[in-house]
Amino acid sequence: MSAKDQNMKEKGIPLKLLILEDRAADAELMLHELRSAGYKPDWQRVETESDFREGLNDSLDLILADFNLPQFTGRQAIDILNQSDLNIPLIIITGTVEETALECLKQGAVDYLLKDRMGRLGPAVKKALEDKSIREDNKLAAEALRVSEERYRGVAETALTGLSIADPDEIITYSNPALADLLGFTNQELIGMPLSQIIDPAEYHRIQTETGKRKHGLSTQYETKMIRKDGELRTVIISASPLTGENGEYEGSQAVITDITERKQIEEKQRAIEDRYRAVVENSHNGILIVNEDYKFEYVNDPLCLILGRSHEEIIGHDFRKFLDEDSKKLVSDMYVRRRR
């Protein structure tokens, strides 16, 4: 193992990880990307349904699941996770963008990544963990929305997250100071205001769709844009749940509103940087490669494939020393030994 990888293993953000993957080399690639992104994985790799069930526990921070294993699929893993009621984000790893992979997102996966684009793993994990934290915060904050009970009202009024209640006609009947501050209104201005006045018109159809779900008793979490009093758009995550009367009739909805505008701006800048870097690498006329500590190819660009006369599939995961003559193999081995000291 290189000194760089050893240093990454010793330092970093702790990450309790369950990897559903039948290929050890692919799992090692995931771990390499996580360490490069500043994480310190404490991991377990499983291949079967029984081992996956046994590995599930509430201490896990994240699950990475290969979409298609010989005897167990990513969709089955999502079903098992949903049944467990554990708040653990699951990211699907797939070889191709298939309709079934997209179905996994609808089923409950937080993201999916292509195996040949593993450089996005670090940012994807960061977002998944942030969203997990938001869900946990929202679960706590939702209790504060029971403003009809006096013991929760003080919590709602002092919460740092925006809280609101709307009636069946989507008229705001309650907002806490944090929401008023987010939108630049006073609480008095917000009470009695239709939701349509504070939602980006381009997004309002989404609000109506989500309201329809709550009328059928469903809680939802979704991203949208809200309009401040000064006209500025803010990107938010809304976690909303239905309010019902004694006989189960729909009486409106309660929502936890989290501002993620700055986070989205950072993600967009990071994505632009990654796209520029990828364009430089992909358009280079020189052969470019990444090799892990086990001498295995993790990445090669098209010019290197032409140089070696092989396809990406024939190179990735293979020991790069088999492409060298004997003198070069000795030189590379000596270099790796020196780096590991």
DRENDO-1510 file (C-alpha; in Angstrom, 1 decimal, always signed):
<recs>
REC; n; res; u; v; w
REC; 1; MET; +0.0; +0.0; +0.0 .
REC; 2; SER; +1.3; +3.5; -0.9 .
REC; 3; ALA; +2.2; +6.0; +1.8 .
REC; 4; LYS; -0.5; +8.2; +0.5 .
REC; 5; ASP; -3.2; +5.5; +0.9 .
REC; 6; GLN; -1.8; +4.5; +4.3 .
REC; 7; ASN; -2.1; +8.1; +5.4 .
REC; 8; MET; -5.7; +8.3; +4.1 .
REC; 9; LYS; -6.6; +5.2; +6.0 .
REC; 10; GLU; -5.2; +6.6; +9.3 .
REC; 11; LYS; -7.0; +9.9; +8.9 .
REC; 12; GLY; -10.4; +11.0; +7.6 .
REC; 13; ILE; -14.1; +11.2; +8.5 .
REC; 14; PRO; -15.2; +7.9; +10.1 .
REC; 15; LEU; -17.7; +6.0; +7.9 .
REC; 16; LYS; -19.4; +2.8; +9.0 .
REC; 17; LEU; -20.0; +1.1; +5.6 .
REC; 18; LEU; -21.8; -2.1; +4.3 .
REC; 19; ILE; -20.8; -3.0; +0.7 .
REC; 20; LEU; -23.0; -5.4; -1.3 .
REC; 21; GLU; -20.6; -6.5; -4.0 .
REC; 22; ASP; -19.4; -9.9; -5.3 .
REC; 23; ARG; -16.1; -8.6; -6.8 .
REC; 24; ALA; -13.4; -7.7; -4.2 .
REC; 25; ALA; -11.6; -5.5; -6.8 .
REC; 26; ASP; -14.7; -3.4; -7.3 .
REC; 27; ALA; -15.2; -3.0; -3.5 .
REC; 28; GLU; -11.5; -1.9; -3.2 .
REC; 29; LEU; -12.1; +0.7; -5.9 .
REC; 30; MET; -15.0; +2.1; -3.9 .
REC; 31; LEU; -12.9; +2.2; -0.8 .
REC; 32; HIS; -10.1; +4.0; -2.6 .
REC; 33; GLU; -12.5; +6.7; -3.8 .
REC; 34; LEU; -13.9; +7.1; -0.3 .
REC; 35; ARG; -10.4; +7.5; +1.2 .
REC; 36; SER; -9.5; +10.0; -1.6 .
REC; 37; ALA; -12.6; +12.0; -0.7 .
REC; 38; GLY; -11.5; +12.2; +3.0 .
REC; 39; TYR; -13.4; +9.3; +4.6 .
REC; 40; LYS; -12.1; +6.6; +6.8 .
REC; 41; PRO; -14.2; +3.5; +6.0 .
REC; 42; ASP; -15.0; +0.9; +8.6 .
REC; 43; TRP; -16.4; -1.6; +6.2 .
REC; 44; GLN; -17.8; -5.1; +5.6 .
REC; 45; ARG; -18.4; -6.7; +2.2 .
REC; 46; VAL; -21.3; -9.1; +1.7 .
REC; 47; GLU; -22.6; -11.0; -1.3 .
REC; 48; THR; -25.7; -12.9; -0.3 .
REC; 49; GLU; -29.1; -11.9; +1.1 .
REC; 50; SER; -28.5; -13.7; +4.4 .
REC; 51; ASP; -25.2; -11.9; +4.9 .
REC; 52; PHE; -26.8; -8.6; +3.9 .
REC; 53; ARG; -29.6; -9.0; +6.5 .
REC; 54; GLU; -27.0; -10.0; +9.1 .
REC; 55; GLY; -24.9; -6.9; +8.3 .
REC; 56; LEU; -27.8; -4.4; +8.7 .
REC; 57; ASN; -27.7; -2.5; +11.9 .
REC; 58; ASP; -28.4; +1.1; +13.1 .
REC; 59; SER; -24.7; +1.8; +13.5 .
REC; 60; LEU; -24.3; +1.9; +9.7 .
REC; 61; ASP; -23.8; +5.3; +8.0 .
REC; 62; LEU; -24.1; +4.1; +4.4 .
REC; 63; ILE; -24.7; +1.1; +2.1 .
REC; 64; LEU; -23.2; +0.7; -1.3 .
REC; 65; ALA; -25.0; -1.9; -3.4 .
REC; 66; ASP; -24.1; -3.5; -6.7 .
REC; 67; PHE; -27.2; -3.4; -8.8 .
REC; 68; ASN; -27.0; -6.9; -10.2 .
REC; 69; LEU; -25.4; -9.8; -8.3 .
REC; 70; PRO; -25.8; -13.4; -9.4 .
REC; 71; GLN; -28.2; -14.4; -6.7 .
REC; 72; PHE; -29.2; -11.1; -5.1 .
REC; 73; THR; -30.2; -7.7; -6.6 .
REC; 74; GLY; -30.0; -4.1; -5.5 .
REC; 75; ARG; -33.8; -3.8; -5.6 .
REC; 76; GLN; -34.1; -6.7; -3.2 .
REC; 77; ALA; -31.6; -5.0; -0.9 .
REC; 78; ILE; -33.7; -1.8; -1.0 .
REC; 79; ASP; -36.8; -3.8; -0.1 .
REC; 80; ILE; -35.1; -5.4; +2.9 .
REC; 81; LEU; -33.8; -2.0; +4.0 .
REC; 82; ASN; -37.2; -0.4; +3.7 .
REC; 83; GLN; -38.7; -3.2; +5.8 .
REC; 84; SER; -36.1; -2.7; +8.5 .
REC; 85; ASP; -37.2; +0.9; +9.1 .
REC; 86; LEU; -33.5; +1.9; +9.5 .
REC; 87; ASN; -32.5; +5.4; +8.3 .
REC; 88; ILE; -29.4; +4.3; +6.2 .
REC; 89; PRO; -28.8; +5.8; +2.8 .
REC; 90; LEU; -28.3; +3.3; +0.0 .
REC; 91; ILE; -26.4; +4.1; -3.2 .
REC; 92; ILE; -26.8; +1.8; -6.2 .
REC; 93; ILE; -23.6; +1.0; -8.2 .
REC; 94; THR; -24.4; -0.1; -11.7 .
REC; 95; GLY; -22.5; -0.8; -15.0 .
REC; 96; THR; -25.1; +0.9; -17.2 .
REC; 97; VAL; -28.0; +3.4; -16.8 .
REC; 98; GLU; -30.9; +1.0; -17.1 .
REC; 99; GLU; -34.5; +1.7; -16.5 .
REC; 100; THR; -34.4; -0.7; -13.6 .
REC; 101; ALA; -31.6; +1.3; -12.0 .
REC; 102; LEU; -33.8; +4.5; -12.2 .
REC; 103; GLU; -36.6; +2.5; -10.6 .
REC; 104; CYS; -34.3; +1.9; -7.6 .
REC; 105; LEU; -34.4; +5.7; -7.0 .
REC; 106; LYS; -38.2; +5.6; -6.9 .
REC; 107; GLN; -38.0; +2.5; -4.6 .
REC; 108; GLY; -35.8; +4.3; -2.0 .
REC; 109; ALA; -32.2; +4.4; -3.1 .
REC; 110; VAL; -30.7; +7.9; -2.6 .
REC; 111; ASP; -28.5; +7.8; -5.7 .
REC; 112; TYR; -26.9; +5.6; -8.3 .
REC; 113; LEU; -23.4; +5.7; -9.9 .
REC; 114; LEU; -21.9; +4.1; -12.9 .
REC; 115; LYS; -18.9; +1.9; -12.3 .
REC; 116; ASP; -16.8; +3.8; -14.8 .
REC; 117; ARG; -17.6; +7.1; -13.1 .
REC; 118; MET; -16.5; +6.2; -9.5 .
REC; 119; GLY; -14.9; +9.6; -9.2 .
REC; 120; ARG; -18.4; +10.9; -8.3 .
REC; 121; LEU; -18.6; +8.5; -5.3 .
REC; 122; GLY; -17.1; +11.0; -2.8 .
REC; 123; PRO; -19.6; +13.8; -3.6 .
REC; 124; ALA; -22.5; +11.4; -3.8 .
REC; 125; VAL; -21.7; +10.0; -0.3 .
REC; 126; LYS; -21.3; +13.5; +1.1 .
REC; 127; LYS; -24.8; +14.5; -0.2 .
REC; 128; ALA; -26.3; +11.2; +1.0 .
REC; 129; LEU; -25.0; +11.7; +4.5 .
REC; 130; GLU; -26.1; +15.4; +4.6 .
REC; 131; ASP; -29.6; +14.3; +3.5 .
REC; 132; LYS; -29.6; +11.6; +6.2 .
REC; 133; SER; -28.8; +14.3; +8.8 .
REC; 134; ILE; -31.6; +16.4; +7.4 .
REC; 135; ARG; -34.1; +13.5; +7.7 .
REC; 136; GLU; -33.0; +12.9; +11.3 .
REC; 137; ASP; -33.3; +16.6; +12.1 .
REC; 138; ASN; -36.7; +16.7; +10.4 .
REC; 139; LYS; -37.9; +13.8; +12.4 .
REC; 140; LEU; -37.1; +15.6; +15.6 .
REC; 141; ALA; -38.4; +18.9; +14.3 .
REC; 142; ALA; -41.7; +17.3; +13.1 .
REC; 143; GLU; -42.5; +16.6; +16.8 .
REC; 144; ALA; -42.3; +20.3; +17.4 .
REC; 145; LEU; -45.0; +20.8; +14.8 .
REC; 146; ARG; -47.6; +19.4; +17.3 .
REC; 147; VAL; -48.2; +23.0; +18.2 .
REC; 148; SER; -51.6; +22.2; +19.6 .
REC; 149; GLU; -49.8; +20.7; +22.6 .
REC; 150; GLU; -48.2; +23.4; +24.7 .
REC; 151; ARG; -45.1; +21.4; +25.6 .
REC; 152; TYR; -44.0; +21.4; +21.9 .
REC; 153; ARG; -44.9; +25.1; +21.1 .
REC; 154; GLY; -41.7; +26.4; +22.7 .
REC; 155; VAL; -39.5; +24.1; +20.6 .
REC; 156; ALA; -41.3; +25.1; +17.4 .
REC; 157; GLU; -40.8; +28.8; +18.1 .
REC; 158; THR; -37.1; +28.4; +18.8 .
REC; 159; ALA; -36.2; +25.8; +16.1 .
REC; 160; LEU; -33.6; +26.8; +13.6 .
REC; 161; THR; -35.4; +24.9; +10.9 .
REC; 162; GLY; -38.5; +26.4; +9.1 .
REC; 163; LEU; -41.8; +24.9; +10.3 .
REC; 164; SER; -45.3; +25.5; +8.9 .
REC; 165; ILE; -48.9; +24.3; +8.9 .
REC; 166; ALA; -51.3; +24.8; +5.9 .
REC; 167; ASP; -55.0; +24.1; +5.7 .
REC; 168; PRO; -56.7; +21.9; +3.1 .
REC; 169; ASP; -56.8; +24.9; +0.7 .
REC; 170; GLU; -53.0; +25.4; +1.0 .
REC; 171; ILE; -53.4; +28.5; +3.2 .
REC; 172; ILE; -50.6; +29.0; +5.8 .
REC; 173; THR; -52.1; +28.8; +9.3 .
REC; 174; TYR; -48.8; +28.6; +11.2 .
REC; 175; SER; -45.2; +29.5; +10.6 .
REC; 176; ASN; -42.3; +29.7; +13.1 .
REC; 177; PRO; -39.7; +32.5; +13.3 .
REC; 178; ALA; -37.1; +30.5; +11.3 .
REC; 179; LEU; -39.4; +30.2; +8.3 .
REC; 180; ALA; -40.3; +33.9; +8.5 .
REC; 181; ASP; -36.6; +34.7; +8.6 .
REC; 182; LEU; -35.8; +32.4; +5.6 .
REC; 183; LEU; -38.5; +34.1; +3.5 .
REC; 184; GLY; -38.0; +37.7; +4.7 .
REC; 185; PHE; -41.5; +38.0; +5.9 .
REC; 186; THR; -42.9; +38.5; +9.4 .
REC; 187; ASN; -45.0; +35.7; +10.9 .
REC; 188; GLN; -48.0; +38.0; +10.7 .
REC; 189; GLU; -47.5; +38.4; +7.0 .
REC; 190; LEU; -47.2; +34.7; +6.4 .
REC; 191; ILE; -50.3; +33.7; +8.3 .
REC; 192; GLY; -53.2; +33.6; +5.9 .
REC; 193; MET; -50.9; +33.6; +2.8 .
REC; 194; PRO; -51.5; +31.0; +0.0 .
REC; 195; LEU; -48.6; +28.7; -0.6 .
REC; 196; SER; -48.7; +29.8; -4.2 .
REC; 197; GLN; -47.3; +33.2; -3.2 .
REC; 198; ILE; -44.1; +31.8; -1.8 .
REC; 199; ILE; -43.4; +28.9; -4.3 .
REC; 200; ASP; -41.6; +29.4; -7.6 .
REC; 201; PRO; -44.3; +29.3; -10.2 .
REC; 202; ALA; -42.3; +26.8; -12.2 .
REC; 203; GLU; -42.4; +24.5; -9.2 .
REC; 204; TYR; -46.0; +24.9; -8.1 .
REC; 205; HIS; -47.3; +22.0; -10.0 .
REC; 206; ARG; -44.9; +19.9; -7.9 .
REC; 207; ILE; -46.5; +21.3; -4.7 .
REC; 208; GLN; -50.0; +20.4; -5.9 .
REC; 209; THR; -48.8; +16.8; -6.7 .
REC; 210; GLU; -47.3; +16.5; -3.3 .
REC; 211; THR; -50.4; +17.9; -1.6 .
REC; 212; GLY; -52.4; +15.3; -3.5 .
REC; 213; LYS; -50.2; +12.6; -1.9 .
REC; 214; ARG; -50.8; +14.0; +1.6 .
REC; 215; LYS; -54.6; +14.0; +1.0 .
REC; 216; HIS; -54.1; +10.2; +0.6 .
REC; 217; GLY; -52.2; +10.0; +3.9 .
REC; 218; LEU; -48.7; +9.9; +2.5 .
REC; 219; SER; -45.7; +11.8; +4.0 .
REC; 220; THR; -43.2; +13.1; +1.4 .
REC; 221; GLN; -39.8; +14.7; +1.1 .
REC; 222; TYR; -38.9; +16.7; -2.0 .
REC; 223; GLU; -36.7; +19.6; -3.2 .
REC; 224; THR; -38.2; +22.8; -4.6 .
REC; 225; LYS; -37.7; +26.6; -4.8 .
REC; 226; MET; -39.3; +29.2; -2.6 .
REC; 227; ILE; -39.6; +32.9; -3.2 .
REC; 228; ARG; -38.4; +35.4; -0.6 .
REC; 229; LYS; -40.2; +38.7; -0.1 .
REC; 230; ASP; -37.4; +40.4; -2.0 .
REC; 231; GLY; -37.9; +38.1; -5.0 .
REC; 232; GLU; -34.8; +35.9; -4.3 .
REC; 233; LEU; -35.2; +32.2; -5.0 .
REC; 234; ARG; -34.1; +29.8; -2.3 .
REC; 235; THR; -33.7; +26.1; -2.8 .
REC; 236; VAL; -35.2; +24.0; +0.0 .
REC; 237; ILE; -36.0; +20.5; +1.0 .
REC; 238; ILE; -39.6; +20.2; +2.3 .
REC; 239; SER; -40.6; +17.2; +4.5 .
REC; 240; ALA; -44.3; +17.3; +4.8 .
REC; 241; SER; -46.9; +15.0; +6.4 .
REC; 242; PRO; -50.7; +15.1; +6.6 .
REC; 243; LEU; -52.8; +16.3; +9.4 .
REC; 244; THR; -56.0; +14.4; +10.1 .
REC; 245; GLY; -59.0; +14.9; +12.3 .
REC; 246; GLU; -60.5; +12.4; +14.8 .
REC; 247; ASN; -62.3; +10.6; +12.0 .
REC; 248; GLY; -59.3; +10.5; +9.7 .
REC; 249; GLU; -60.4; +13.3; +7.5 .
REC; 250; TYR; -57.7; +15.5; +5.9 .
REC; 251; GLU; -57.2; +18.8; +7.7 .
REC; 252; GLY; -54.1; +20.1; +6.0 .
REC; 253; SER; -50.4; +19.4; +6.2 .
REC; 254; GLN; -47.4; +20.2; +8.4 .
REC; 255; ALA; -43.9; +20.8; +7.0 .
REC; 256; VAL; -40.3; +21.0; +7.9 .
REC; 257; ILE; -38.4; +23.3; +5.5 .
REC; 258; THR; -34.6; +23.2; +5.3 .
REC; 259; ASP; -32.7; +25.8; +3.2 .
REC; 260; ILE; -30.0; +24.1; +1.1 .
REC; 261; THR; -29.3; +27.0; -1.3 .
REC; 262; GLU; -25.6; +27.3; -0.4 .
REC; 263; ARG; -25.1; +23.6; -0.5 .
REC; 264; LYS; -26.5; +23.4; -4.0 .
REC; 265; GLN; -24.3; +26.3; -5.2 .
REC; 266; ILE; -21.2; +24.4; -3.8 .
REC; 267; GLU; -22.3; +21.2; -5.5 .
REC; 268; GLU; -22.8; +23.0; -8.9 .
REC; 269; LYS; -19.3; +24.6; -8.7 .
REC; 270; GLN; -17.8; +21.2; -7.8 .
REC; 271; ARG; -19.6; +19.5; -10.6 .
REC; 272; ALA; -18.4; +22.2; -13.1 .
REC; 273; ILE; -14.8; +21.6; -11.9 .
REC; 274; GLU; -15.1; +17.9; -12.2 .
REC; 275; ASP; -16.6; +18.2; -15.7 .
REC; 276; ARG; -13.7; +20.4; -16.8 .
REC; 277; TYR; -11.2; +18.0; -15.4 .
REC; 278; ARG; -12.9; +15.0; -17.1 .
REC; 279; ALA; -12.9; +16.9; -20.4 .
REC; 280; VAL; -9.1; +17.5; -20.1 .
REC; 281; VAL; -8.5; +13.8; -19.3 .
REC; 282; GLU; -10.9; +12.4; -21.9 .
REC; 283; ASN; -9.6; +14.7; -24.7 .
REC; 284; SER; -5.9; +14.2; -24.0 .
REC; 285; HIS; -3.9; +12.6; -26.7 .
REC; 286; ASN; -1.6; +11.0; -24.1 .
REC; 287; GLY; -2.3; +7.8; -22.3 .
REC; 288; ILE; -3.6; +8.4; -18.8 .
REC; 289; LEU; -4.1; +5.7; -16.2 .
REC; 290; ILE; -4.8; +5.2; -12.5 .
REC; 291; VAL; -3.4; +2.0; -10.7 .
REC; 292; ASN; -4.3; +0.9; -7.2 .
REC; 293; GLU; -2.0; -0.5; -4.5 .
REC; 294; ASP; -2.5; -4.0; -5.8 .
REC; 295; TYR; -1.2; -3.0; -9.3 .
REC; 296; LYS; -4.7; -3.2; -10.7 .
REC; 297; PHE; -6.0; -0.7; -13.3 .
REC; 298; GLU; -8.7; +1.6; -11.9 .
REC; 299; TYR; -9.0; +4.0; -14.9 .
REC; 300; VAL; -7.6; +4.3; -18.4 .
REC; 301; ASN; -8.5; +6.8; -21.1 .
REC; 302; ASP; -9.1; +6.1; -24.8 .
REC; 303; PRO; -5.6; +6.9; -26.0 .
REC; 304; LEU; -4.1; +4.4; -23.6 .
REC; 305; CYS; -6.6; +1.7; -24.9 .
REC; 306; LEU; -5.3; +2.4; -28.4 .
REC; 307; ILE; -1.7; +2.2; -27.3 .
REC; 308; LEU; -2.4; -1.2; -25.6 .
REC; 309; GLY; -4.7; -2.4; -28.3 .
REC; 310; ARG; -7.3; -3.4; -25.8 .
REC; 311; SER; -10.8; -2.2; -24.8 .
REC; 312; HIS; -11.6; -0.7; -21.4 .
REC; 313; GLU; -13.2; -3.9; -20.3 .
REC; 314; GLU; -10.1; -5.9; -21.1 .
REC; 315; ILE; -7.9; -3.5; -19.0 .
REC; 316; ILE; -9.9; -2.3; -16.0 .
REC; 317; GLY; -9.3; -4.5; -12.9 .
REC; 318; HIS; -6.3; -6.3; -14.5 .
REC; 319; ASP; -2.7; -6.3; -13.2 .
REC; 320; PHE; -1.0; -3.6; -15.3 .
REC; 321; ARG; +2.4; -5.5; -14.9 .
REC; 322; LYS; +1.2; -8.0; -17.5 .
REC; 323; PHE; +1.5; -5.2; -20.1 .
REC; 324; LEU; +5.2; -4.6; -19.2 .
REC; 325; ASP; +8.4; -6.4; -20.3 .
REC; 326; GLU; +10.5; -8.1; -17.6 .
REC; 327; ASP; +12.9; -5.1; -17.0 .
REC; 328; SER; +10.0; -2.7; -16.6 .
REC; 329; LYS; +8.3; -5.1; -14.2 .
REC; 330; LYS; +11.4; -5.1; -11.9 .
REC; 331; LEU; +11.6; -1.3; -12.1 .
REC; 332; VAL; +7.9; -0.9; -11.2 .
REC; 333; SER; +8.1; -3.4; -8.3 .
REC; 334; ASP; +11.1; -1.7; -6.8 .
REC; 335; MET; +9.3; +1.7; -7.1 .
REC; 336; TYR; +6.3; +0.3; -5.2 .
REC; 337; VAL; +8.4; -1.2; -2.5 .
REC; 338; ARG; +10.1; +2.2; -1.9 .
REC; 339; ARG; +6.7; +4.0; -1.8 .
REC; 340; ARG; +5.3; +1.6; +0.8 .
REC; 341; ARG; +8.2; +2.2; +3.2 .
</recs>
